[in-house]
Each structure stands twice: as C-alpha cells, then as structure tokens.
C-alpha cells in the first residue's frame, strides 16, 4: 500500500495539488466556488481535461443536471470529477449505475441521500488515507469507510449502508486507476531508457 504516493493531481482533475495549496475534496471545491456560484464549461474543461462535447453528452444522457445560465454549480462539478476519476477503470454505464444506486435519478436531487460535493469529499479523504497507508490493507477498507462516514446523517433508512457499499466500489476503482497510472509511468521510464 505504501508504494503508491499521494497523487500529484487533485482527484478527477488535471490540476496539481501543490498549485492549489495541497487541498483536495471539499476544500478544493470551496476554493473554486469561493467567489462564485457557478463556473463555465470552458473552466470545467481546464480543470478536468474532459472535452466539452463529452460533458454536454453527459448532460444530454441525464448523468448531469443541466447548467443554469450556462453555469455549473458545486455539486455538478463534483459529479463530473467523480465520473472522471473512475472512467479509466470502469465503463460509464457502470459508473452511472453506481451513482444511481447512491442517489436515484441523476437529473433530480430530490431523492439524493448525499450531495455530490460531500460524496466527492468522502472519496478524496479516503483516497488520501489509502495512499498514506492508514488502513494497512485493502481488507480494512470497509472499516475505514465506516470511520469516515460516521458523522453522515441518514436521509432515509439504510442510506448509510448504501453509501458505504458504493464508496467501497468507488475507492476500489480509484485505487485501480492509481495503480494503472503507476504502471503507465514505469512503462514510460522503460521507453525513455
């Protein structure tokens, strides 16, 4: 576990952590939305590296709520980051199934058990703990998730269990992506020798 280092990029973005003061998760989202309630499509492209056509397709498919006055809000950006974090290792249809498992209809927040920004924060906190080796092994991931979500307030019966089960899958996907990235870097080193 300790062989991986904390990602140089903020999860789901192309932004370097050190350029953002080392923040991630909710603190990162708060920095982006400190002076504004929304950001434009072009800014999201710069943050995520995802092209505008892809983002517009996600809106058209109902995976993301439509922007208001061409501006994307904090939870919309968080959802984009979550999808972007997993798409190296999981099919988009499976990602959307997982997000629907957590929050029901993706184009309607009235049935959500957690905001996307809070979900993103949980994911980032857990990723940092995994990378820093606080769990000892992946076998302890469910206990780590429970410790991070212990302050979560259920909006309906069974919501915490549903959230925790989904977080385990998301974290495994993100972990696989980190390992894939490490393998890609090692391969590039071989190629440049």
C-alpha positions as CSV (number, residue, x, y, z in Angstrom):
1,X,0.0,0.0,0.0
2,X,2.8,2.4,0.9
3,X,4.4,2.0,-2.6
4,X,2.0,4.5,-4.1
5,X,2.5,8.2,-3.4
6,X,-0.3,10.7,-2.9
7,X,-1.4,11.8,-6.3
8,X,0.2,14.9,-7.7
9,X,-3.2,15.9,-9.2
10,X,-6.4,16.6,-7.3
11,X,-8.6,13.6,-7.9
12,X,-10.6,13.9,-11.1
13,X,-8.7,16.9,-12.3
14,X,-5.5,17.8,-14.2
15,X,-4.6,20.4,-11.6
16,X,-1.5,19.9,-9.5
17,X,-2.2,19.7,-5.8
18,X,0.7,21.9,-4.8
19,X,-0.6,24.7,-7.1
20,X,-3.9,24.6,-5.1
21,X,-2.2,24.7,-1.7
22,X,-2.3,20.9,-1.3
23,X,-6.1,20.9,-1.0
24,X,-8.4,18.2,-2.3
25,X,-12.1,17.2,-1.8
26,X,-14.4,19.7,-0.2
27,X,-11.6,22.2,0.4
28,X,-10.8,22.2,-3.3
29,X,-14.4,22.7,-4.3
30,X,-14.7,25.5,-1.7
31,X,-11.7,27.3,-3.3
32,X,-13.2,27.1,-6.8
33,X,-16.6,28.4,-5.6
34,X,-15.4,30.9,-3.0
35,X,-16.4,33.9,-5.1
36,X,-18.9,32.4,-7.5
37,X,-21.9,30.2,-7.5
38,X,-21.1,28.6,-10.9
39,X,-18.4,28.1,-13.5
40,X,-18.5,27.9,-17.3
41,X,-18.0,24.8,-19.4
42,X,-14.6,26.1,-20.6
43,X,-13.4,26.3,-17.0
44,X,-14.5,22.7,-16.3
45,X,-12.6,21.6,-19.3
46,X,-9.5,23.3,-17.9
47,X,-10.0,21.7,-14.5
48,X,-10.8,18.2,-15.7
49,X,-9.2,17.8,-19.1
50,X,-12.6,16.4,-20.3
51,X,-13.7,17.9,-23.6
52,X,-16.8,20.0,-23.9
53,X,-18.6,17.6,-26.2
54,X,-18.2,14.8,-23.7
55,X,-19.6,17.0,-20.9
56,X,-22.5,18.1,-23.0
57,X,-23.2,14.4,-23.8
58,X,-23.3,13.6,-20.1
59,X,-25.9,16.3,-19.6
60,X,-27.9,15.1,-22.6
61,X,-27.9,11.5,-21.2
62,X,-29.1,12.7,-17.9
63,X,-26.0,11.9,-16.0
64,X,-25.6,15.5,-15.0
65,X,-28.1,18.2,-14.4
66,X,-28.3,21.0,-17.0
67,X,-26.3,24.1,-16.2
68,X,-28.2,27.2,-15.0
69,X,-27.5,30.2,-17.2
70,X,-24.5,28.3,-18.7
71,X,-23.0,27.9,-15.2
72,X,-22.3,24.6,-13.5
73,X,-22.6,24.5,-9.7
74,X,-20.6,22.9,-7.0
75,X,-22.5,19.6,-7.0
76,X,-22.4,19.4,-10.8
77,X,-18.6,19.9,-10.8
78,X,-18.2,17.3,-8.0
79,X,-20.2,14.7,-10.1
80,X,-18.0,15.5,-13.1
81,X,-14.9,14.9,-11.0
82,X,-16.3,11.6,-9.6
83,X,-17.1,10.3,-13.1
84,X,-13.8,11.4,-14.4
85,X,-11.9,9.7,-11.5
86,X,-13.4,6.3,-12.4
87,X,-13.6,6.3,-16.1
88,X,-10.1,4.9,-16.6
89,X,-11.1,1.7,-14.9
90,X,-14.9,1.5,-15.1
91,X,-17.4,1.7,-18.0
92,X,-19.5,4.8,-18.0
93,X,-22.7,2.7,-17.8
94,X,-21.4,1.1,-14.6
95,X,-20.4,4.5,-13.2
96,X,-23.9,5.8,-13.8
97,X,-25.4,2.7,-12.3
98,X,-23.3,3.2,-9.2
99,X,-24.2,6.9,-8.9
100,X,-27.9,6.0,-9.3
101,X,-27.5,3.3,-6.6
102,X,-26.4,6.1,-4.3
103,X,-28.7,9.0,-5.3
104,X,-31.5,7.7,-7.5
105,X,-32.3,9.8,-10.6
106,X,-29.2,11.6,-11.7
107,X,-31.1,14.6,-13.1
108,X,-33.1,15.1,-9.9
109,X,-31.6,16.0,-6.5
110,X,-34.8,15.5,-4.5
111,X,-34.1,11.8,-4.0
112,X,-30.4,12.1,-3.1
113,X,-29.1,10.6,0.1
114,X,-25.9,12.7,-0.1
115,X,-24.8,15.8,-2.1
116,X,-22.2,15.1,-4.8
117,X,-19.8,17.6,-3.2
118,X,-20.0,15.6,0.1
119,X,-19.6,12.3,-1.8
120,X,-16.5,13.8,-3.6
121,X,-15.1,14.9,-0.2
122,X,-15.5,11.4,1.3
123,X,-13.8,9.8,-1.8
124,X,-10.9,12.2,-1.6
125,X,-10.4,11.8,2.1
126,X,-10.5,8.0,1.8
127,X,-8.1,8.0,-1.1
128,X,-5.6,10.1,0.9
129,X,-5.9,7.6,3.8
130,X,-5.3,4.7,1.5
131,X,-2.3,6.2,-0.2
132,X,-0.8,7.2,3.1
133,X,-1.2,3.6,4.3
134,X,-3.5,4.3,7.2
135,X,-5.5,1.1,6.5
136,X,-2.8,-1.4,6.5
137,X,-4.5,-3.4,3.7
138,X,-7.5,-3.2,1.4
139,X,-9.2,-5.8,3.6
140,X,-9.7,-2.9,6.1
141,X,-11.4,-0.6,3.5
142,X,-14.9,-1.2,4.8
143,X,-13.9,-0.2,8.4
144,X,-12.1,2.8,7.1
145,X,-15.1,3.9,5.1
146,X,-17.3,3.5,8.2
147,X,-14.9,5.6,10.3
148,X,-15.0,8.4,7.6
149,X,-18.8,8.3,7.2
150,X,-19.6,8.1,11.0
151,X,-20.9,11.6,11.1
152,X,-23.1,11.1,8.0
153,X,-26.8,11.7,8.8
154,X,-29.2,9.3,7.0
155,X,-31.9,10.9,4.9
156,X,-33.7,7.6,4.8
157,X,-33.4,4.2,6.4
158,X,-30.5,2.2,5.1
159,X,-28.8,5.2,3.4
160,X,-25.5,4.8,5.3
161,X,-25.2,1.1,4.3
162,X,-25.9,2.0,0.7
163,X,-23.4,4.9,0.7
164,X,-20.7,2.7,2.3
165,X,-21.2,-0.1,-0.1
166,X,-21.0,2.3,-3.1
167,X,-17.9,4.1,-1.6
168,X,-16.1,0.7,-1.4
169,X,-16.6,0.2,-5.1
170,X,-15.7,3.7,-6.0
171,X,-12.5,3.5,-3.9
172,X,-11.5,0.2,-5.5
173,X,-12.0,1.8,-8.9
174,X,-9.9,4.8,-8.0
175,X,-7.2,2.6,-6.4
176,X,-7.1,0.6,-9.6
177,X,-6.7,3.9,-11.5
178,X,-3.8,4.9,-9.3
179,X,-2.1,1.6,-9.9
180,X,-2.7,1.9,-13.6
181,X,-1.1,5.3,-13.6
182,X,1.9,4.0,-11.8
183,X,2.3,1.2,-14.3
184,X,2.0,3.7,-17.2
185,X,4.7,5.9,-15.6
186,X,7.0,2.8,-15.2
187,X,6.4,1.9,-18.8
188,X,7.3,5.4,-20.0
189,X,10.5,5.2,-18.0
190,X,11.4,2.0,-19.9
191,X,10.5,3.6,-23.2
192,X,12.9,6.6,-22.5
193,X,15.9,4.4,-21.5
